[in-house]
Amino acid sequence: MGRWFLVVQRGGSPAWIDVPERSKSAFMELKRRKVHRYVIFKIDDRREEIVVEKTGAPGESYDDFTASLPADDCRYAVYDLDFVSDDNCRKSKIFFISWSPSDSRIRAKTIYAVSRNQFRHELDGVHFEIQATDPDDVDLEVLRGRATRT
């Protein structure tokens, strides 16, 4: 069983959202074994679990990743960015992205915003966090700029 955390829903009633082991395992496969280039998570329709919606193979491009983010609904994602540093070393940095586009429902934005920090802390090993509301916020150059400043 995963870890549960509280989210307050419409009308003030509490609900518990689970982070199941299979969701944490997908992140660990990205982090340790480089099995995935990215993992996209969503809160299931019953608002009970954060589940893996899609994984990207190591050879998939950044465009493949951004095309997988819905234009009108919220998601969480982790992306493993490989790059060459200024001193010519190959490096990798993991980004946690909270995707909340302008066209998504207010209820979805609220639930994702309330649960974001708790879920993010379940993913040990993330280097950077980005809160994005439109494609410009997750442009590849934004990620590269953040990664190379360290």
Phi and psi in radians as a Rosetta constraint file:
Dihedral C 1 N 2 CA 2 C 2 CIRCULARHARMONIC -1.468 0.35
Dihedral N 2 CA 2 C 2 N 3 CIRCULARHARMONIC -2.879 0.35
Dihedral C 2 N 3 CA 3 C 3 CIRCULARHARMONIC -1.760 0.35
Dihedral N 3 CA 3 C 3 N 4 CIRCULARHARMONIC 2.405 0.35
Dihedral C 3 N 4 CA 4 C 4 CIRCULARHARMONIC -1.774 0.35
Dihedral N 4 CA 4 C 4 N 5 CIRCULARHARMONIC 2.564 0.35
Dihedral C 4 N 5 CA 5 C 5 CIRCULARHARMONIC -2.515 0.35
Dihedral N 5 CA 5 C 5 N 6 CIRCULARHARMONIC 2.735 0.35
Dihedral C 5 N 6 CA 6 C 6 CIRCULARHARMONIC -1.496 0.35
Dihedral N 6 CA 6 C 6 N 7 CIRCULARHARMONIC 2.368 0.35
Dihedral C 6 N 7 CA 7 C 7 CIRCULARHARMONIC -2.276 0.35
Dihedral N 7 CA 7 C 7 N 8 CIRCULARHARMONIC 2.319 0.35
Dihedral C 7 N 8 CA 8 C 8 CIRCULARHARMONIC -1.585 0.35
Dihedral N 8 CA 8 C 8 N 9 CIRCULARHARMONIC 2.180 0.35
Dihedral C 8 N 9 CA 9 C 9 CIRCULARHARMONIC -1.698 0.35
Dihedral N 9 CA 9 C 9 N 10 CIRCULARHARMONIC 3.128 0.35
Dihedral C 9 N 10 CA 10 C 10 CIRCULARHARMONIC -0.916 0.35
Dihedral N 10 CA 10 C 10 N 11 CIRCULARHARMONIC 2.424 0.35
Dihedral C 10 N 11 CA 11 C 11 CIRCULARHARMONIC 1.480 0.35
Dihedral N 11 CA 11 C 11 N 12 CIRCULARHARMONIC 0.028 0.35
Dihedral C 11 N 12 CA 12 C 12 CIRCULARHARMONIC 1.429 0.35
Dihedral N 12 CA 12 C 12 N 13 CIRCULARHARMONIC 0.032 0.35
Dihedral C 12 N 13 CA 13 C 13 CIRCULARHARMONIC -1.372 0.35
Dihedral N 13 CA 13 C 13 N 14 CIRCULARHARMONIC 2.377 0.35
Dihedral C 13 N 14 CA 14 C 14 CIRCULARHARMONIC -1.387 0.35
Dihedral N 14 CA 14 C 14 N 15 CIRCULARHARMONIC 2.631 0.35
Dihedral C 14 N 15 CA 15 C 15 CIRCULARHARMONIC -2.430 0.35
Dihedral N 15 CA 15 C 15 N 16 CIRCULARHARMONIC 2.644 0.35
Dihedral C 15 N 16 CA 16 C 16 CIRCULARHARMONIC -1.908 0.35
Dihedral N 16 CA 16 C 16 N 17 CIRCULARHARMONIC 2.251 0.35
Dihedral C 16 N 17 CA 17 C 17 CIRCULARHARMONIC -1.910 0.35
Dihedral N 17 CA 17 C 17 N 18 CIRCULARHARMONIC 2.243 0.35
Dihedral C 17 N 18 CA 18 C 18 CIRCULARHARMONIC -1.645 0.35
Dihedral N 18 CA 18 C 18 N 19 CIRCULARHARMONIC 2.517 0.35
Dihedral C 18 N 19 CA 19 C 19 CIRCULARHARMONIC -1.905 0.35
Dihedral N 19 CA 19 C 19 N 20 CIRCULARHARMONIC 1.640 0.35
Dihedral C 19 N 20 CA 20 C 20 CIRCULARHARMONIC -1.194 0.35
Dihedral N 20 CA 20 C 20 N 21 CIRCULARHARMONIC 2.760 0.35
Dihedral C 20 N 21 CA 21 C 21 CIRCULARHARMONIC -0.982 0.35
Dihedral N 21 CA 21 C 21 N 22 CIRCULARHARMONIC -0.643 0.35
Dihedral C 21 N 22 CA 22 C 22 CIRCULARHARMONIC -1.125 0.35
Dihedral N 22 CA 22 C 22 N 23 CIRCULARHARMONIC -0.516 0.35
Dihedral C 22 N 23 CA 23 C 23 CIRCULARHARMONIC -1.255 0.35
Dihedral N 23 CA 23 C 23 N 24 CIRCULARHARMONIC -0.773 0.35
Dihedral C 23 N 24 CA 24 C 24 CIRCULARHARMONIC -1.163 0.35
Dihedral N 24 CA 24 C 24 N 25 CIRCULARHARMONIC -0.606 0.35
Dihedral C 24 N 25 CA 25 C 25 CIRCULARHARMONIC -1.130 0.35
Dihedral N 25 CA 25 C 25 N 26 CIRCULARHARMONIC -0.679 0.35
Dihedral C 25 N 26 CA 26 C 26 CIRCULARHARMONIC -1.073 0.35
Dihedral N 26 CA 26 C 26 N 27 CIRCULARHARMONIC -0.704 0.35
Dihedral C 26 N 27 CA 27 C 27 CIRCULARHARMONIC -1.128 0.35
Dihedral N 27 CA 27 C 27 N 28 CIRCULARHARMONIC -0.765 0.35
Dihedral C 27 N 28 CA 28 C 28 CIRCULARHARMONIC -1.122 0.35
Dihedral N 28 CA 28 C 28 N 29 CIRCULARHARMONIC -0.608 0.35
Dihedral C 28 N 29 CA 29 C 29 CIRCULARHARMONIC -1.125 0.35
Dihedral N 29 CA 29 C 29 N 30 CIRCULARHARMONIC -0.637 0.35
Dihedral C 29 N 30 CA 30 C 30 CIRCULARHARMONIC -1.183 0.35
Dihedral N 30 CA 30 C 30 N 31 CIRCULARHARMONIC -0.806 0.35
Dihedral C 30 N 31 CA 31 C 31 CIRCULARHARMONIC -1.230 0.35
Dihedral N 31 CA 31 C 31 N 32 CIRCULARHARMONIC -0.879 0.35
Dihedral C 31 N 32 CA 32 C 32 CIRCULARHARMONIC -1.628 0.35
Dihedral N 32 CA 32 C 32 N 33 CIRCULARHARMONIC -0.711 0.35
Dihedral C 32 N 33 CA 33 C 33 CIRCULARHARMONIC -1.825 0.35
Dihedral N 33 CA 33 C 33 N 34 CIRCULARHARMONIC -0.121 0.35
Dihedral C 33 N 34 CA 34 C 34 CIRCULARHARMONIC 0.997 0.35
Dihedral N 34 CA 34 C 34 N 35 CIRCULARHARMONIC 0.605 0.35
Dihedral C 34 N 35 CA 35 C 35 CIRCULARHARMONIC -1.289 0.35
Dihedral N 35 CA 35 C 35 N 36 CIRCULARHARMONIC -0.520 0.35
Dihedral C 35 N 36 CA 36 C 36 CIRCULARHARMONIC -2.141 0.35
Dihedral N 36 CA 36 C 36 N 37 CIRCULARHARMONIC 2.590 0.35
Dihedral C 36 N 37 CA 37 C 37 CIRCULARHARMONIC -1.459 0.35
Dihedral N 37 CA 37 C 37 N 38 CIRCULARHARMONIC -0.627 0.35
Dihedral C 37 N 38 CA 38 C 38 CIRCULARHARMONIC -2.638 0.35
Dihedral N 38 CA 38 C 38 N 39 CIRCULARHARMONIC 2.806 0.35
Dihedral C 38 N 39 CA 39 C 39 CIRCULARHARMONIC -2.350 0.35
Dihedral N 39 CA 39 C 39 N 40 CIRCULARHARMONIC 2.275 0.35
Dihedral C 39 N 40 CA 40 C 40 CIRCULARHARMONIC -1.918 0.35
Dihedral N 40 CA 40 C 40 N 41 CIRCULARHARMONIC 2.247 0.35
Dihedral C 40 N 41 CA 41 C 41 CIRCULARHARMONIC -1.976 0.35
Dihedral N 41 CA 41 C 41 N 42 CIRCULARHARMONIC 2.629 0.35
Dihedral C 41 N 42 CA 42 C 42 CIRCULARHARMONIC -2.427 0.35
Dihedral N 42 CA 42 C 42 N 43 CIRCULARHARMONIC 2.745 0.35
Dihedral C 42 N 43 CA 43 C 43 CIRCULARHARMONIC -1.457 0.35
Dihedral N 43 CA 43 C 43 N 44 CIRCULARHARMONIC 2.207 0.35
Dihedral C 43 N 44 CA 44 C 44 CIRCULARHARMONIC -1.092 0.35
Dihedral N 44 CA 44 C 44 N 45 CIRCULARHARMONIC 2.885 0.35
Dihedral C 44 N 45 CA 45 C 45 CIRCULARHARMONIC -1.060 0.35
Dihedral N 45 CA 45 C 45 N 46 CIRCULARHARMONIC -0.482 0.35
Dihedral C 45 N 46 CA 46 C 46 CIRCULARHARMONIC -1.498 0.35
Dihedral N 46 CA 46 C 46 N 47 CIRCULARHARMONIC -0.034 0.35
Dihedral C 46 N 47 CA 47 C 47 CIRCULARHARMONIC 1.011 0.35
Dihedral N 47 CA 47 C 47 N 48 CIRCULARHARMONIC 0.723 0.35
Dihedral C 47 N 48 CA 48 C 48 CIRCULARHARMONIC -1.952 0.35
Dihedral N 48 CA 48 C 48 N 49 CIRCULARHARMONIC -0.458 0.35
Dihedral C 48 N 49 CA 49 C 49 CIRCULARHARMONIC -2.478 0.35
Dihedral N 49 CA 49 C 49 N 50 CIRCULARHARMONIC 2.677 0.35
Dihedral C 49 N 50 CA 50 C 50 CIRCULARHARMONIC -1.719 0.35
Dihedral N 50 CA 50 C 50 N 51 CIRCULARHARMONIC 1.989 0.35
Dihedral C 50 N 51 CA 51 C 51 CIRCULARHARMONIC -2.022 0.35
Dihedral N 51 CA 51 C 51 N 52 CIRCULARHARMONIC 2.783 0.35
Dihedral C 51 N 52 CA 52 C 52 CIRCULARHARMONIC -1.346 0.35
Dihedral N 52 CA 52 C 52 N 53 CIRCULARHARMONIC 2.146 0.35
Dihedral C 52 N 53 CA 53 C 53 CIRCULARHARMONIC -1.603 0.35
Dihedral N 53 CA 53 C 53 N 54 CIRCULARHARMONIC -0.697 0.35
Dihedral C 53 N 54 CA 54 C 54 CIRCULARHARMONIC -2.753 0.35
Dihedral N 54 CA 54 C 54 N 55 CIRCULARHARMONIC 2.543 0.35
Dihedral C 54 N 55 CA 55 C 55 CIRCULARHARMONIC -2.109 0.35
Dihedral N 55 CA 55 C 55 N 56 CIRCULARHARMONIC 2.577 0.35
Dihedral C 55 N 56 CA 56 C 56 CIRCULARHARMONIC -1.893 0.35
Dihedral N 56 CA 56 C 56 N 57 CIRCULARHARMONIC 2.336 0.35
Dihedral C 56 N 57 CA 57 C 57 CIRCULARHARMONIC -1.117 0.35
Dihedral N 57 CA 57 C 57 N 58 CIRCULARHARMONIC 2.736 0.35
Dihedral C 57 N 58 CA 58 C 58 CIRCULARHARMONIC -0.962 0.35
Dihedral N 58 CA 58 C 58 N 59 CIRCULARHARMONIC -0.508 0.35
Dihedral C 58 N 59 CA 59 C 59 CIRCULARHARMONIC -1.508 0.35
Dihedral N 59 CA 59 C 59 N 60 CIRCULARHARMONIC -0.052 0.35
Dihedral C 59 N 60 CA 60 C 60 CIRCULARHARMONIC -1.247 0.35
Dihedral N 60 CA 60 C 60 N 61 CIRCULARHARMONIC 2.624 0.35
Dihedral C 60 N 61 CA 61 C 61 CIRCULARHARMONIC -1.540 0.35
Dihedral N 61 CA 61 C 61 N 62 CIRCULARHARMONIC 2.952 0.35
Dihedral C 61 N 62 CA 62 C 62 CIRCULARHARMONIC -1.135 0.35
Dihedral N 62 CA 62 C 62 N 63 CIRCULARHARMONIC -0.595 0.35
Dihedral C 62 N 63 CA 63 C 63 CIRCULARHARMONIC -1.100 0.35
Dihedral N 63 CA 63 C 63 N 64 CIRCULARHARMONIC -0.654 0.35
Dihedral C 63 N 64 CA 64 C 64 CIRCULARHARMONIC -1.055 0.35
Dihedral N 64 CA 64 C 64 N 65 CIRCULARHARMONIC -0.744 0.35
Dihedral C 64 N 65 CA 65 C 65 CIRCULARHARMONIC -1.079 0.35
Dihedral N 65 CA 65 C 65 N 66 CIRCULARHARMONIC -0.931 0.35
Dihedral C 65 N 66 CA 66 C 66 CIRCULARHARMONIC -1.147 0.35
Dihedral N 66 CA 66 C 66 N 67 CIRCULARHARMONIC -0.535 0.35
Dihedral C 66 N 67 CA 67 C 67 CIRCULARHARMONIC -1.185 0.35
Dihedral N 67 CA 67 C 67 N 68 CIRCULARHARMONIC -0.360 0.35
Dihedral C 67 N 68 CA 68 C 68 CIRCULARHARMONIC -1.468 0.35
Dihedral N 68 CA 68 C 68 N 69 CIRCULARHARMONIC -0.178 0.35
Dihedral C 68 N 69 CA 69 C 69 CIRCULARHARMONIC -1.458 0.35
Dihedral N 69 CA 69 C 69 N 70 CIRCULARHARMONIC 2.193 0.35
Dihedral C 69 N 70 CA 70 C 70 CIRCULARHARMONIC -1.187 0.35
Dihedral N 70 CA 70 C 70 N 71 CIRCULARHARMONIC 2.541 0.35
Dihedral C 70 N 71 CA 71 C 71 CIRCULARHARMONIC -1.318 0.35
Dihedral N 71 CA 71 C 71 N 72 CIRCULARHARMONIC -0.318 0.35
Dihedral C 71 N 72 CA 72 C 72 CIRCULARHARMONIC -2.306 0.35
Dihedral N 72 CA 72 C 72 N 73 CIRCULARHARMONIC 0.386 0.35
Dihedral C 72 N 73 CA 73 C 73 CIRCULARHARMONIC -2.606 0.35
Dihedral N 73 CA 73 C 73 N 74 CIRCULARHARMONIC 2.721 0.35
Dihedral C 73 N 74 CA 74 C 74 CIRCULARHARMONIC -1.462 0.35
Dihedral N 74 CA 74 C 74 N 75 CIRCULARHARMONIC 2.695 0.35
Dihedral C 74 N 75 CA 75 C 75 CIRCULARHARMONIC -2.700 0.35
Dihedral N 75 CA 75 C 75 N 76 CIRCULARHARMONIC 2.836 0.35
Dihedral C 75 N 76 CA 76 C 76 CIRCULARHARMONIC -1.929 0.35
Dihedral N 76 CA 76 C 76 N 77 CIRCULARHARMONIC 2.636 0.35
Dihedral C 76 N 77 CA 77 C 77 CIRCULARHARMONIC -2.611 0.35
Dihedral N 77 CA 77 C 77 N 78 CIRCULARHARMONIC 2.683 0.35
Dihedral C 77 N 78 CA 78 C 78 CIRCULARHARMONIC -2.159 0.35
Dihedral N 78 CA 78 C 78 N 79 CIRCULARHARMONIC 2.435 0.35
Dihedral C 78 N 79 CA 79 C 79 CIRCULARHARMONIC -2.313 0.35
Dihedral N 79 CA 79 C 79 N 80 CIRCULARHARMONIC 2.294 0.35
Dihedral C 79 N 80 CA 80 C 80 CIRCULARHARMONIC -1.705 0.35
Dihedral N 80 CA 80 C 80 N 81 CIRCULARHARMONIC 1.821 0.35
Dihedral C 80 N 81 CA 81 C 81 CIRCULARHARMONIC -1.635 0.35
Dihedral N 81 CA 81 C 81 N 82 CIRCULARHARMONIC 2.081 0.35
Dihedral C 81 N 82 CA 82 C 82 CIRCULARHARMONIC -1.669 0.35
Dihedral N 82 CA 82 C 82 N 83 CIRCULARHARMONIC 2.437 0.35
Dihedral C 82 N 83 CA 83 C 83 CIRCULARHARMONIC -2.743 0.35
Dihedral N 83 CA 83 C 83 N 84 CIRCULARHARMONIC 2.946 0.35
Dihedral C 83 N 84 CA 84 C 84 CIRCULARHARMONIC -1.894 0.35
Dihedral N 84 CA 84 C 84 N 85 CIRCULARHARMONIC 2.206 0.35
Dihedral C 84 N 85 CA 85 C 85 CIRCULARHARMONIC -1.317 0.35
Dihedral N 85 CA 85 C 85 N 86 CIRCULARHARMONIC 3.003 0.35
Dihedral C 85 N 86 CA 86 C 86 CIRCULARHARMONIC -1.042 0.35
Dihedral N 86 CA 86 C 86 N 87 CIRCULARHARMONIC -0.520 0.35
Dihedral C 86 N 87 CA 87 C 87 CIRCULARHARMONIC -1.610 0.35
Dihedral N 87 CA 87 C 87 N 88 CIRCULARHARMONIC 0.361 0.35
Dihedral C 87 N 88 CA 88 C 88 CIRCULARHARMONIC 1.144 0.35
Dihedral N 88 CA 88 C 88 N 89 CIRCULARHARMONIC 0.575 0.35
Dihedral C 88 N 89 CA 89 C 89 CIRCULARHARMONIC -1.846 0.35
Dihedral N 89 CA 89 C 89 N 90 CIRCULARHARMONIC 2.417 0.35
Dihedral C 89 N 90 CA 90 C 90 CIRCULARHARMONIC -1.323 0.35
Dihedral N 90 CA 90 C 90 N 91 CIRCULARHARMONIC 2.263 0.35
Dihedral C 90 N 91 CA 91 C 91 CIRCULARHARMONIC -2.359 0.35
Dihedral N 91 CA 91 C 91 N 92 CIRCULARHARMONIC 2.901 0.35
Dihedral C 91 N 92 CA 92 C 92 CIRCULARHARMONIC -2.457 0.35
Dihedral N 92 CA 92 C 92 N 93 CIRCULARHARMONIC 2.369 0.35
Dihedral C 92 N 93 CA 93 C 93 CIRCULARHARMONIC -2.316 0.35
Dihedral N 93 CA 93 C 93 N 94 CIRCULARHARMONIC 2.444 0.35
Dihedral C 93 N 94 CA 94 C 94 CIRCULARHARMONIC -1.781 0.35
Dihedral N 94 CA 94 C 94 N 95 CIRCULARHARMONIC 2.242 0.35
Dihedral C 94 N 95 CA 95 C 95 CIRCULARHARMONIC -1.880 0.35
Dihedral N 95 CA 95 C 95 N 96 CIRCULARHARMONIC 2.363 0.35
Dihedral C 95 N 96 CA 96 C 96 CIRCULARHARMONIC -1.752 0.35
Dihedral N 96 CA 96 C 96 N 97 CIRCULARHARMONIC 2.173 0.35
Dihedral C 96 N 97 CA 97 C 97 CIRCULARHARMONIC -2.068 0.35
Dihedral N 97 CA 97 C 97 N 98 CIRCULARHARMONIC 2.182 0.35
Dihedral C 97 N 98 CA 98 C 98 CIRCULARHARMONIC -1.757 0.35
Dihedral N 98 CA 98 C 98 N 99 CIRCULARHARMONIC 1.867 0.35
Dihedral C 98 N 99 CA 99 C 99 CIRCULARHARMONIC -1.705 0.35
Dihedral N 99 CA 99 C 99 N 100 CIRCULARHARMONIC 2.036 0.35
Dihedral C 99 N 100 CA 100 C 100 CIRCULARHARMONIC -2.443 0.35
Dihedral N 100 CA 100 C 100 N 101 CIRCULARHARMONIC 1.356 0.35
Dihedral C 100 N 101 CA 101 C 101 CIRCULARHARMONIC -1.143 0.35
Dihedral N 101 CA 101 C 101 N 102 CIRCULARHARMONIC 2.703 0.35
Dihedral C 101 N 102 CA 102 C 102 CIRCULARHARMONIC -0.982 0.35
Dihedral N 102 CA 102 C 102 N 103 CIRCULARHARMONIC -0.593 0.35
Dihedral C 102 N 103 CA 103 C 103 CIRCULARHARMONIC -1.444 0.35
Dihedral N 103 CA 103 C 103 N 104 CIRCULARHARMONIC 0.031 0.35
Dihedral C 103 N 104 CA 104 C 104 CIRCULARHARMONIC -1.383 0.35
Dihedral N 104 CA 104 C 104 N 105 CIRCULARHARMONIC 2.769 0.35
Dihedral C 104 N 105 CA 105 C 105 CIRCULARHARMONIC -1.172 0.35
Dihedral N 105 CA 105 C 105 N 106 CIRCULARHARMONIC 2.561 0.35
Dihedral C 105 N 106 CA 106 C 106 CIRCULARHARMONIC -1.057 0.35
Dihedral N 106 CA 106 C 106 N 107 CIRCULARHARMONIC -0.699 0.35
Dihedral C 106 N 107 CA 107 C 107 CIRCULARHARMONIC -1.055 0.35
Dihedral N 107 CA 107 C 107 N 108 CIRCULARHARMONIC -0.770 0.35
Dihedral C 107 N 108 CA 108 C 108 CIRCULARHARMONIC -1.104 0.35
Dihedral N 108 CA 108 C 108 N 109 CIRCULARHARMONIC -0.770 0.35
Dihedral C 108 N 109 CA 109 C 109 CIRCULARHARMONIC -1.022 0.35
Dihedral N 109 CA 109 C 109 N 110 CIRCULARHARMONIC -0.731 0.35
Dihedral C 109 N 110 CA 110 C 110 CIRCULARHARMONIC -1.149 0.35
Dihedral N 110 CA 110 C 110 N 111 CIRCULARHARMONIC -0.842 0.35
Dihedral C 110 N 111 CA 111 C 111 CIRCULARHARMONIC -1.096 0.35
Dihedral N 111 CA 111 C 111 N 112 CIRCULARHARMONIC -0.758 0.35
Dihedral C 111 N 112 CA 112 C 112 CIRCULARHARMONIC -1.166 0.35
Dihedral N 112 CA 112 C 112 N 113 CIRCULARHARMONIC -0.687 0.35
Dihedral C 112 N 113 CA 113 C 113 CIRCULARHARMONIC -1.139 0.35
Dihedral N 113 CA 113 C 113 N 114 CIRCULARHARMONIC -0.732 0.35
Dihedral C 113 N 114 CA 114 C 114 CIRCULARHARMONIC -1.193 0.35
Dihedral N 114 CA 114 C 114 N 115 CIRCULARHARMONIC -0.617 0.35
Dihedral C 114 N 115 CA 115 C 115 CIRCULARHARMONIC -1.613 0.35
Dihedral N 115 CA 115 C 115 N 116 CIRCULARHARMONIC -0.149 0.35
Dihedral C 115 N 116 CA 116 C 116 CIRCULARHARMONIC -0.992 0.35
Dihedral N 116 CA 116 C 116 N 117 CIRCULARHARMONIC -0.949 0.35
Dihedral C 116 N 117 CA 117 C 117 CIRCULARHARMONIC -1.073 0.35
Dihedral N 117 CA 117 C 117 N 118 CIRCULARHARMONIC -0.742 0.35
Dihedral C 117 N 118 CA 118 C 118 CIRCULARHARMONIC -1.114 0.35
Dihedral N 118 CA 118 C 118 N 119 CIRCULARHARMONIC -0.776 0.35
Dihedral C 118 N 119 CA 119 C 119 CIRCULARHARMONIC -1.141 0.35
Dihedral N 119 CA 119 C 119 N 120 CIRCULARHARMONIC -0.766 0.35
Dihedral C 119 N 120 CA 120 C 120 CIRCULARHARMONIC -0.973 0.35
Dihedral N 120 CA 120 C 120 N 121 CIRCULARHARMONIC -0.696 0.35
Dihedral C 120 N 121 CA 121 C 121 CIRCULARHARMONIC -1.284 0.35
Dihedral N 121 CA 121 C 121 N 122 CIRCULARHARMONIC -0.270 0.35
Dihedral C 121 N 122 CA 122 C 122 CIRCULARHARMONIC -1.275 0.35
Dihedral N 122 CA 122 C 122 N 123 CIRCULARHARMONIC -0.347 0.35
Dihedral C 122 N 123 CA 123 C 123 CIRCULARHARMONIC -1.771 0.35
Dihedral N 123 CA 123 C 123 N 124 CIRCULARHARMONIC 1.436 0.35
Dihedral C 123 N 124 CA 124 C 124 CIRCULARHARMONIC -1.271 0.35
Dihedral N 124 CA 124 C 124 N 125 CIRCULARHARMONIC 2.161 0.35
Dihedral C 124 N 125 CA 125 C 125 CIRCULARHARMONIC 2.056 0.35
Dihedral N 125 CA 125 C 125 N 126 CIRCULARHARMONIC 0.073 0.35
Dihedral C 125 N 126 CA 126 C 126 CIRCULARHARMONIC -1.329 0.35
Dihedral N 126 CA 126 C 126 N 127 CIRCULARHARMONIC 2.347 0.35
Dihedral C 126 N 127 CA 127 C 127 CIRCULARHARMONIC -1.583 0.35
Dihedral N 127 CA 127 C 127 N 128 CIRCULARHARMONIC -0.672 0.35
Dihedral C 127 N 128 CA 128 C 128 CIRCULARHARMONIC -2.410 0.35
Dihedral N 128 CA 128 C 128 N 129 CIRCULARHARMONIC 2.660 0.35
Dihedral C 128 N 129 CA 129 C 129 CIRCULARHARMONIC -2.162 0.35
Dihedral N 129 CA 129 C 129 N 130 CIRCULARHARMONIC 2.378 0.35
Dihedral C 129 N 130 CA 130 C 130 CIRCULARHARMONIC -2.227 0.35
Dihedral N 130 CA 130 C 130 N 131 CIRCULARHARMONIC 2.294 0.35
Dihedral C 130 N 131 CA 131 C 131 CIRCULARHARMONIC -1.819 0.35
Dihedral N 131 CA 131 C 131 N 132 CIRCULARHARMONIC 2.023 0.35
Dihedral C 131 N 132 CA 132 C 132 CIRCULARHARMONIC -2.088 0.35
Dihedral N 132 CA 132 C 132 N 133 CIRCULARHARMONIC 2.411 0.35
Dihedral C 132 N 133 CA 133 C 133 CIRCULARHARMONIC -2.081 0.35
Dihedral N 133 CA 133 C 133 N 134 CIRCULARHARMONIC -0.209 0.35
Dihedral C 133 N 134 CA 134 C 134 CIRCULARHARMONIC -2.637 0.35
Dihedral N 134 CA 134 C 134 N 135 CIRCULARHARMONIC 2.899 0.35
Dihedral C 134 N 135 CA 135 C 135 CIRCULARHARMONIC -1.002 0.35
Dihedral N 135 CA 135 C 135 N 136 CIRCULARHARMONIC -0.525 0.35
Dihedral C 135 N 136 CA 136 C 136 CIRCULARHARMONIC -1.078 0.35
Dihedral N 136 CA 136 C 136 N 137 CIRCULARHARMONIC -0.535 0.35
Dihedral C 136 N 137 CA 137 C 137 CIRCULARHARMONIC -1.196 0.35
Dihedral N 137 CA 137 C 137 N 138 CIRCULARHARMONIC -0.395 0.35
Dihedral C 137 N 138 CA 138 C 138 CIRCULARHARMONIC -2.044 0.35
Dihedral N 138 CA 138 C 138 N 139 CIRCULARHARMONIC 0.439 0.35
Dihedral C 138 N 139 CA 139 C 139 CIRCULARHARMONIC -1.063 0.35
Dihedral N 139 CA 139 C 139 N 140 CIRCULARHARMONIC 2.485 0.35
Dihedral C 139 N 140 CA 140 C 140 CIRCULARHARMONIC -0.973 0.35
Dihedral N 140 CA 140 C 140 N 141 CIRCULARHARMONIC -0.619 0.35
Dihedral C 140 N 141 CA 141 C 141 CIRCULARHARMONIC -1.176 0.35
Dihedral N 141 CA 141 C 141 N 142 CIRCULARHARMONIC -0.496 0.35
Dihedral C 141 N 142 CA 142 C 142 CIRCULARHARMONIC -1.123 0.35
Dihedral N 142 CA 142 C 142 N 143 CIRCULARHARMONIC -0.825 0.35
Dihedral C 142 N 143 CA 143 C 143 CIRCULARHARMONIC -1.113 0.35
Dihedral N 143 CA 143 C 143 N 144 CIRCULARHARMONIC -0.800 0.35
Dihedral C 143 N 144 CA 144 C 144 CIRCULARHARMONIC -1.036 0.35
Dihedral N 144 CA 144 C 144 N 145 CIRCULARHARMONIC -0.741 0.35
Dihedral C 144 N 145 CA 145 C 145 CIRCULARHARMONIC -1.056 0.35
Dihedral N 145 CA 145 C 145 N 146 CIRCULARHARMONIC -0.765 0.35
Dihedral C 145 N 146 CA 146 C 146 CIRCULARHARMONIC -1.137 0.35
Dihedral N 146 CA 146 C 146 N 147 CIRCULARHARMONIC -0.743 0.35
Dihedral C 146 N 147 CA 147 C 147 CIRCULARHARMONIC -1.178 0.35
Dihedral N 147 CA 147 C 147 N 148 CIRCULARHARMONIC -0.650 0.35
Dihedral C 147 N 148 CA 148 C 148 CIRCULARHARMONIC -1.456 0.35
Dihedral N 148 CA 148 C 148 N 149 CIRCULARHARMONIC -0.154 0.35
Dihedral C 148 N 149 CA 149 C 149 CIRCULARHARMONIC -1.388 0.35
Dihedral N 149 CA 149 C 149 N 150 CIRCULARHARMONIC -0.112 0.35
